[in-house]
Amino acid sequence: MGYGNPREWCNTLMDYGEMIKHKHPNPSRKSIHHTVQSKFKGSNREVRGSVIKFLTEIDGGVVKNTLFVELPFERARIEQSFEGLVKEGMIEGVRVRYGLI
């Protein structure tokens, strides 16, 4: 099994996973590192996601002030999210004019 027949190996692994799932309803919840993710609505993740979505939907450059007008969040949160995304390399190659802030 395995070397000569990869399909059989994959099916065996899936069967094993199914067996574990029935034996332990959700093994990851027993992990000391398991945490429940915070709500998305109103979070910084929502602001960051909105900034990225807006920038991917526009054609060409954007005046940074447009973000403050178009997105329904406080100016400081948009600014912080934008700067963080740039610093992390999540936004690059976007032409943003800073003069009209």
C-alpha positions as a Markdown table, in Angstrom:
| # | Residue | x | y | z |
|---|---|---|---|---|
| 1 | Met | 0.0 | 0.0 | 0.0 |
| 2 | Gly | 1.2 | 3.5 | -0.6 |
| 3 | Tyr | 4.1 | 3.4 | -3.0 |
| 4 | Gly | 2.5 | 1.4 | -5.8 |
| 5 | Asn | -1.0 | 2.8 | -5.3 |
| 6 | Pro | -1.2 | 6.4 | -4.0 |
| 7 | Arg | -5.0 | 6.5 | -4.3 |
| 8 | Glu | -5.3 | 3.6 | -1.9 |
| 9 | Trp | -3.0 | 5.5 | 0.5 |
| 10 | Cys | -5.0 | 8.6 | 0.3 |
| 11 | Asn | -8.3 | 6.7 | 0.9 |
| 12 | Thr | -6.8 | 4.9 | 3.9 |
| 13 | Leu | -5.8 | 8.3 | 5.4 |
| 14 | Met | -9.3 | 9.7 | 4.8 |
| 15 | Asp | -10.8 | 6.6 | 6.4 |
| 16 | Tyr | -8.5 | 6.9 | 9.4 |
| 17 | Gly | -9.5 | 10.6 | 9.8 |
| 18 | Glu | -13.2 | 9.7 | 9.7 |
| 19 | Met | -12.6 | 7.0 | 12.4 |
| 20 | Ile | -10.8 | 9.6 | 14.6 |
| 21 | Lys | -13.6 | 12.1 | 14.0 |
| 22 | His | -16.3 | 9.6 | 15.2 |
| 23 | Lys | -14.2 | 8.6 | 18.2 |
| 24 | His | -13.4 | 12.2 | 19.3 |
| 25 | Pro | -16.1 | 14.8 | 18.2 |
| 26 | Asn | -13.6 | 17.6 | 17.7 |
| 27 | Pro | -10.0 | 16.8 | 18.8 |
| 28 | Ser | -8.7 | 20.3 | 18.3 |
| 29 | Arg | -10.9 | 21.7 | 21.0 |
| 30 | Lys | -9.0 | 19.6 | 23.5 |
| 31 | Ser | -5.8 | 21.4 | 22.5 |
| 32 | Ile | -4.5 | 24.0 | 25.0 |
| 33 | His | -3.9 | 26.3 | 22.0 |
| 34 | His | -7.5 | 26.2 | 20.8 |
| 35 | Thr | -9.3 | 29.5 | 21.0 |
| 36 | Val | -12.6 | 30.8 | 19.7 |
| 37 | Gln | -12.1 | 33.5 | 17.1 |
| 38 | Ser | -13.5 | 36.9 | 18.0 |
| 39 | Lys | -16.4 | 38.3 | 16.1 |
| 40 | Phe | -15.7 | 39.7 | 12.7 |
| 41 | Lys | -18.2 | 42.6 | 12.7 |
| 42 | Gly | -16.5 | 45.7 | 14.0 |
| 43 | Ser | -13.1 | 44.1 | 14.3 |
| 44 | Asn | -9.8 | 45.3 | 12.9 |
| 45 | Arg | -10.0 | 42.3 | 10.5 |
| 46 | Glu | -13.2 | 43.8 | 9.1 |
| 47 | Val | -11.5 | 47.1 | 8.5 |
| 48 | Arg | -8.4 | 45.6 | 7.0 |
| 49 | Gly | -10.5 | 43.3 | 4.7 |
| 50 | Ser | -12.6 | 46.4 | 3.6 |
| 51 | Val | -9.4 | 48.3 | 2.7 |
| 52 | Ile | -8.1 | 45.4 | 0.7 |
| 53 | Lys | -11.4 | 44.8 | -1.0 |
| 54 | Phe | -11.8 | 48.5 | -1.9 |
| 55 | Leu | -8.3 | 48.7 | -3.3 |
| 56 | Thr | -8.7 | 45.6 | -5.4 |
| 57 | Glu | -12.0 | 46.9 | -6.9 |
| 58 | Ile | -10.7 | 50.3 | -8.1 |
| 59 | Asp | -9.0 | 50.9 | -11.4 |
| 60 | Gly | -5.8 | 52.9 | -11.2 |
| 61 | Gly | -4.6 | 55.1 | -8.4 |
| 62 | Val | -6.7 | 56.4 | -5.5 |
| 63 | Val | -6.5 | 59.4 | -3.3 |
| 64 | Lys | -6.2 | 58.2 | 0.2 |
| 65 | Asn | -8.9 | 60.5 | 1.3 |
| 66 | Thr | -11.3 | 58.3 | -0.8 |
| 67 | Leu | -10.8 | 55.5 | 1.7 |
| 68 | Phe | -12.1 | 57.7 | 4.5 |
| 69 | Val | -15.2 | 58.7 | 2.5 |
| 70 | Glu | -16.0 | 55.3 | 1.1 |
| 71 | Leu | -15.4 | 53.0 | 4.1 |
| 72 | Pro | -17.8 | 53.1 | 7.0 |
| 73 | Phe | -15.2 | 53.1 | 9.7 |
| 74 | Glu | -13.4 | 55.8 | 11.8 |
| 75 | Arg | -10.6 | 57.6 | 10.0 |
| 76 | Ala | -8.0 | 56.5 | 12.6 |
| 77 | Arg | -8.9 | 52.8 | 12.2 |
| 78 | Ile | -8.7 | 53.0 | 8.4 |
| 79 | Glu | -5.3 | 54.8 | 8.6 |
| 80 | Gln | -4.0 | 52.3 | 11.1 |
| 81 | Ser | -5.2 | 49.3 | 9.0 |
| 82 | Phe | -3.8 | 50.8 | 5.8 |
| 83 | Glu | -0.4 | 51.5 | 7.3 |
| 84 | Gly | -0.3 | 48.1 | 8.8 |
| 85 | Leu | -1.1 | 46.4 | 5.5 |
| 86 | Val | 1.6 | 48.4 | 3.8 |
| 87 | Lys | 4.2 | 47.6 | 6.5 |
| 88 | Glu | 3.3 | 43.9 | 6.3 |
| 89 | Gly | 3.6 | 43.8 | 2.5 |
| 90 | Met | -0.1 | 43.0 | 2.0 |
| 91 | Ile | -0.5 | 46.1 | -0.1 |
| 92 | Glu | 2.2 | 46.9 | -2.6 |
| 93 | Gly | 2.2 | 48.4 | -6.0 |
| 94 | Val | -0.9 | 50.4 | -5.2 |
| 95 | Arg | -0.6 | 54.0 | -6.3 |
| 96 | Val | -2.0 | 56.1 | -3.4 |
| 97 | Arg | -1.5 | 59.9 | -3.3 |
| 98 | Tyr | -1.0 | 61.1 | 0.2 |
| 99 | Gly | -1.3 | 64.8 | -0.5 |
| 100 | Leu | -5.0 | 65.2 | 0.1 |
| 101 | Ile | -5.3 | 63.7 | 3.6 |
